[in-house]
């Protein structure tokens, strides 16, 4: 996977809006699911296309600004994004198998979660692979 400014920025934006209140492990897990989608034949093969794919991540279509406002959280998201992309191919640093393509906040129960196999909970997110 190519480490570019665009890919880091798109992944960092997803980390920021999906998981900025999580610890580093929780943020890395969200990054990894995003990168798993890039590697999957069922999703686009570009980080930005995965992040901005229609209605895949709630923050992309909630009508709110997509500009990070918390400088410290944005800096951490950028760091995690760059490290996640750079380390993605190294199996030993991965949290989940490449089949983990879905997650949601514990505060919601999406219809699709019933057809998935739960593989873990990190922070306030539940992670799944197709059942």
Secondary structure, 3 states (H helix, E strand, C coil): CCCCHHHHHHHHHHHHHHHCCCCHHHHHHHHHHHHHHHHCCCCCCCHHHHHCCCCCCHHHHCCCCCCCCCHHHHHHHHHHHHHHHHHCCCHHHCCCCCCEEEEEECCCCCHHHHHEEEEEEECCEEEEEEC
